[in-house]
Amino acid sequence: MLSDKLKKWFSKNRVWAIYELLQKLPASEFDLISALYEKIEVAAFSEALRLHVFWPSLNKKLSIREDYIFPQTQLHIVYYSYALIEIGDRAIIRADSAPHHERDYHRKLLTNFPHHLHDDNGRICSFSGELEDFINLAVPYVRQKRKDLIS
Amino acid sequence: MPKRKKSPPITKEQFLARVMNRKPNREKAVKNLLEELHAYEMKYQMRSEFFYKLIVGTPLEDQPDFLDWAMCYRGYLQVFQSQVMPESATADAIAIG
């Protein structure tokens, strides 16, 4: 079993990777960096990351949850749940690795079971399991709302 | 439109250095997890232990709150497990070296 210090070392690199991916989205309206320091410590202790990025003026938040294991000398994501949520807790899109769906809404087998996405109509779609792909899918929803606010 | 409060720009090196300089605070981590668990227990009027036994692993789990609640509970258990399990100095040496 790895020490907390080593888990922290792996966790901080994962959190930095997440921070870099978040640069594709509008800047958080809160001090994200300070929040990340704390999240890394909790991740090291609990082997799980729970991060919420808020945009109150856009009525949206991004929820990132990952469960880790630390086999030998690496960090491995065993479960995750990513969700773009409208304030009021309605999920716009969300993705997770819970093994509850084998087929997409066309009845085709998921390409990367158990990874799947619930699209903006609540339909099950194939998903890669990568946070980067989820953020790419979230970008238009966040930008659209922003455009609405400006116009 | 309200002015956005941006995080200050920071390099990876600065970020990682600041993280490692912070003193770990296990009590605060536990407190945060307990607060989150408590919020779910109040919302669904169910103890986390029962929720985990009844819901997790079933199709009912596939709800955002339940997935999050399950992950939070596993994290909570992990914190306590890590307190009683001995740490491996060998593994540390391999990774750091």
HADDOCK unambig.tbl for C-alpha pairs under 7 A between the chains (distance, minus, plus):
assign (segid A and resid 1 and name CA) (segid B and resid 87 and name CA) 5.63 0.50 0.50
assign (segid A and resid 1 and name CA) (segid B and resid 88 and name CA) 5.44 0.50 0.50
assign (segid A and resid 2 and name CA) (segid B and resid 87 and name CA) 5.93 0.50 0.50
assign (segid A and resid 2 and name CA) (segid B and resid 88 and name CA) 5.72 0.50 0.50
assign (segid A and resid 2 and name CA) (segid B and resid 91 and name CA) 6.20 0.50 0.50
assign (segid A and resid 2 and name CA) (segid B and resid 92 and name CA) 6.51 0.50 0.50
assign (segid A and resid 3 and name CA) (segid B and resid 87 and name CA) 5.17 0.50 0.50
assign (segid A and resid 3 and name CA) (segid B and resid 88 and name CA) 6.46 0.50 0.50
assign (segid A and resid 3 and name CA) (segid B and resid 92 and name CA) 6.88 0.50 0.50
assign (segid A and resid 6 and name CA) (segid B and resid 92 and name CA) 6.52 0.50 0.50
assign (segid A and resid 12 and name CA) (segid B and resid 16 and name CA) 6.78 0.50 0.50
assign (segid A and resid 27 and name CA) (segid B and resid 6 and name CA) 6.06 0.50 0.50
assign (segid A and resid 28 and name CA) (segid B and resid 6 and name CA) 6.66 0.50 0.50
assign (segid A and resid 29 and name CA) (segid B and resid 4 and name CA) 5.60 0.50 0.50
assign (segid A and resid 29 and name CA) (segid B and resid 5 and name CA) 5.12 0.50 0.50
assign (segid A and resid 29 and name CA) (segid B and resid 6 and name CA) 6.48 0.50 0.50
assign (segid A and resid 30 and name CA) (segid B and resid 5 and name CA) 6.16 0.50 0.50
assign (segid A and resid 31 and name CA) (segid B and resid 6 and name CA) 6.77 0.50 0.50
assign (segid A and resid 31 and name CA) (segid B and resid 7 and name CA) 5.14 0.50 0.50
assign (segid A and resid 32 and name CA) (segid B and resid 7 and name CA) 5.99 0.50 0.50
assign (segid A and resid 33 and name CA) (segid B and resid 7 and name CA) 6.18 0.50 0.50
assign (segid A and resid 37 and name CA) (segid B and resid 19 and name CA) 5.82 0.50 0.50
assign (segid A and resid 41 and name CA) (segid B and resid 24 and name CA) 6.11 0.50 0.50
assign (segid A and resid 42 and name CA) (segid B and resid 29 and name CA) 5.03 0.50 0.50
assign (segid A and resid 45 and name CA) (segid B and resid 26 and name CA) 6.86 0.50 0.50
assign (segid A and resid 45 and name CA) (segid B and resid 79 and name CA) 5.29 0.50 0.50
assign (segid A and resid 46 and name CA) (segid B and resid 75 and name CA) 4.36 0.50 0.50
assign (segid A and resid 46 and name CA) (segid B and resid 76 and name CA) 6.22 0.50 0.50
assign (segid A and resid 46 and name CA) (segid B and resid 78 and name CA) 5.13 0.50 0.50
assign (segid A and resid 46 and name CA) (segid B and resid 79 and name CA) 4.76 0.50 0.50
assign (segid A and resid 47 and name CA) (segid B and resid 75 and name CA) 6.21 0.50 0.50
assign (segid A and resid 47 and name CA) (segid B and resid 78 and name CA) 6.87 0.50 0.50
assign (segid A and resid 48 and name CA) (segid B and resid 75 and name CA) 5.77 0.50 0.50
assign (segid A and resid 67 and name CA) (segid B and resid 71 and name CA) 6.76 0.50 0.50
assign (segid A and resid 72 and name CA) (segid B and resid 91 and name CA) 6.90 0.50 0.50
assign (segid A and resid 73 and name CA) (segid B and resid 95 and name CA) 5.65 0.50 0.50
assign (segid A and resid 100 and name CA) (segid B and resid 59 and name CA) 5.86 0.50 0.50
assign (segid A and resid 100 and name CA) (segid B and resid 62 and name CA) 7.00 0.50 0.50
